[in-house]
Amino acid sequence: MASSSFYAIDDSQEVVMRHLWLHFTRMSALADGDVPMIVRGSGPYVFDQYGRRYLDGLSGLFVSQVGHGRTEIAEAGARQAAELAYFPLWSYAHPKAIELAARLADLAPGPLNGVFFTTSGSEAVESAWKLAKQYFKLTSEPGRYKVISRDIAYHGMSMGALAITGLADVKHPFEPLPPGGVRVPNTNFYRAPEFVRDDVGAFAKWAADEIERAILREGPESVAAVFLEPVQNTGGCFPPPPGYFQRVREICDRYGVLLVSDEAICAFGRLGYYFGAQRYDYQPDIITFAKGLTSGYSPMGGMLVSDALMEPFTSGTATFLHGVTFAGHPVSAAVALANLDIFEKEDLLGNVRANEAAFRATLEKLYDLPIVGDVRGAGYFYGIELVKDKVTKETFSSEESEWLLRGFLSHALFDAGLVCRADDRGDPVIQLSPPLICGQEHFDEIERILRAVLTEAWARI
Ligand SMILES: Cc1ncc(COP(=O)(O)O)c(C=O)c1O
């Protein structure tokens, strides 16, 4: 128990260390310095307990599409809480969930008309895998349970989602995981194998064909689904090379495997479209979503499911034996609707499409720094790969990377007023994903801070 029910802001460090378990955080390191504490937000900026301002260059965690401090969303949530704070979607419906499901089905590509709500991205991924398994059991292919995903891709942390996630380090402590996760190469063209390095078309074909090879290796009758992000986040934004998704779709169709577009990050404007599949013009069987649907004003996730996948559940006696207490929460649904209203009113998709070339061009100015090896991404979603040698693309050793990212960049960027992510779950990268309301002045601010901090990092290496 806390020693007191009140604490002064000055004591917060101690309270965090004793009681608030931060996610993916080495808690022992907190003794070495202040835990950054964010107390409010306004537009694309957040403020700490001392009133210092930071540009939220990661939208929190790829979440805050419309920016912070939108009272119209807060008020929509409050109105809904006063009217009906909670009722489950287990056998019942409520108006805001109905309205939101219809609106999402309308925005989604093709025959994705079924909406199954969850509260998070991991639950969405977990639900998609469970649906695929039960669907195949109902349609006389009970052997299909395996899922193919890409190297170092992140698909969530619950046990099922973790089995799909391609990051070895975060899996080891929790093994054994549910069986069936199969890995294929990702679309990191900067580090493409030698034989396709100079030909993006050949690279696209090779990377897609690796999925076919995996299906054949595992046995097509055992493979249920392929889970892919439109642009893979982990590793620092790997966009699909042209033609990749079209070829993957053909391969999935050839072997009767479902294509799941995991759009926890890429949906809701991040790439200038409601869904990433629309940008790259492919038709998934399922889209999983979360994060940007509510811009973080309340948690919500879910999956959009094709008519064909829903059919055995709508025409026969089968029940999808799966549910989540808070899924489709009335307050979250009201918040999501208010969030989507802002998308429309302010034409946020148009803003991203109009400004994405300027965002890229501003970040590409950093190419004159010796440490910047690759600037890649799409829409308002970019990764900057840091290298030791631009010509050879030599990367940093794990000790150098540890110092560079955790010992220096994370703190220095934050201290300089930029929230972003310095990450080395693949090669060292800086990840950027600003709110969709940003424009040139914010791109310039990002570039200015990165330039100063990366220049200092290079001088200290
Ligand atoms: C592509 C993808 N899938 C799934 C997840 C898991 O989402 P959550 O953290 O809401 O469970 C994430 C989270 O970042 C993600 O990026």
The ligand as a Tripos MOL2 file, in Angstrom:
@<TRIPOS>MOLECULE
LIG
   16    16     1     0     0
SMALL
NO_CHARGES

@<TRIPOS>ATOM
      1 C1          1.1910   -3.8470  -35.8200 C.3       1 LIG1
      2 C2          0.7880   -3.9920  -34.3910 C.ar      1 LIG1
      3 N1         -0.0190   -5.0020  -34.0280 N.ar      1 LIG1
      4 C3         -0.4220   -5.1670  -32.7620 C.ar      1 LIG1
      5 C4         -0.0150   -4.3000  -31.7720 C.ar      1 LIG1
      6 C5         -0.4680   -4.5040  -30.3530 C.3       1 LIG1
      7 O1         -1.3090   -3.4890  -29.9650 O.3       1 LIG1
      8 P1         -1.6060   -3.2220  -28.3980 P.3       1 LIG1
      9 O2         -0.3690   -2.6760  -27.7930 O.co2     1 LIG1
     10 O3         -2.7540   -2.2480  -28.4370 O.co2     1 LIG1
     11 O4         -2.0180   -4.5250  -27.8020 O.co2     1 LIG1
     12 C6          0.8200   -3.2300  -32.0990 C.ar      1 LIG1
     13 C7          1.2820   -2.2920  -31.0580 C.2       1 LIG1
     14 O5          2.1070   -1.4480  -31.2700 O.2       1 LIG1
     15 C8          1.2380   -3.0760  -33.4300 C.ar      1 LIG1
     16 O6          2.0550   -2.0790  -33.7850 O.3       1 LIG1
@<TRIPOS>BOND
     1     1     2 1
     2     2     3 ar
     3     2    15 ar
     4     3     4 ar
     5     4     5 ar
     6     5     6 1
     7     5    12 ar
     8     6     7 1
     9     7     8 1
    10     8     9 2
    11     8    10 1
    12     8    11 1
    13    12    13 1
    14    12    15 ar
    15    13    14 2
    16    15    16 1
@<TRIPOS>SUBSTRUCTURE
     1 LIG1         1 GROUP 0 **** ****
